[in-house]
Amino acid sequence: MNSILKLDTIEQDTIGNRRQGRCNTTEQLTSSELESFFCAIANKYMNRSGIVFVCIGSDRSTGDSLGPLVGTMLKERGWPNVIGTLDKPCDAHAVQQAAQSLHKDDVVIAIDACLGKPTSIGRFILHEGPIEPGKAIGRRLPAIGHYSIAGVVNANGPKAYWMLQTTSLYQVMRMASEIACAVDSAWGQHSDSLSYVNQALQIPSV
C-alpha cells in the first residue's frame, strides 16, 4: 500500500498553518525554483554528511515511484544518507521504521509524490516542515522531515490508486531528475565557493 498525498489536503493545511504563522510553504513551484529552496537549506547546513533524504514511495506504482527514483539518483550521485530507493523503497510500511532510525541531529528532507489539479502536474510544493504521508487516504503515518517536497505527479480524483497506476513514467522520471539535479547544484555551489576561498587563502582542500 503506498503513501500518496493529495494536493487538496496539503493546500488546506497550508492555509491553516499560514494563518497561525507556523510554517513557510511555497506552493506549486517549477523546477527552476527548486534550487533556491535547496540553496537556502545548504546555506544553513553545508555539511552533506548531516543531511538525510527520506524518499517515500513504492516501486510498484508508477505515480508513487517519485521518491524511490529520487533516492536512487541521489545514491548514484554519492549522497551518503538516503532512505528509500528503488532497491529498498520506503513505502507506507517502512515510514515509521525510518522515522525511528533517524538521529536527533540529522537534518531530514522528506520527498513524496502527491495528486493535485491538472494544471499543477509536474510542479512541486516545497515546505519548511514535515510531510504527513498517507493523511489524505486516512492512513496514520508519522510526520517526517525538517523540510519536505511533494511532487504533483497526476490529477486528483475519486480513484487515487488508479490515477497512480496510470501516471506517466516519463513525467515521474523527469521530475525525479529535476529534484536530484537541484540538490547537487545547491550543495555544489557551496563546495565551489569553499574551494575558491581556500585557494585565495592558500588553504589546502581536505
Secondary structure, 3 states (H helix, E strand, C coil): CCCCEEHHHHHHHHHHHHHCCCCEEEEEECHHHHHHHHHHHHHHCCCHHHEEEEEECCCCCCHHHHHHHHHHHHHHCCCCCEECCCCCCECCCCHHHHHHHCCCCCEEEEEEEEEECHHHCCCEEEEECCECCCHHHCCCCCCECCEEEEEEEEECCCCHHHHHHCCCHHHHHHHHHHHHHHHHHHHHHHHHHHHHHHHHCCCCCC
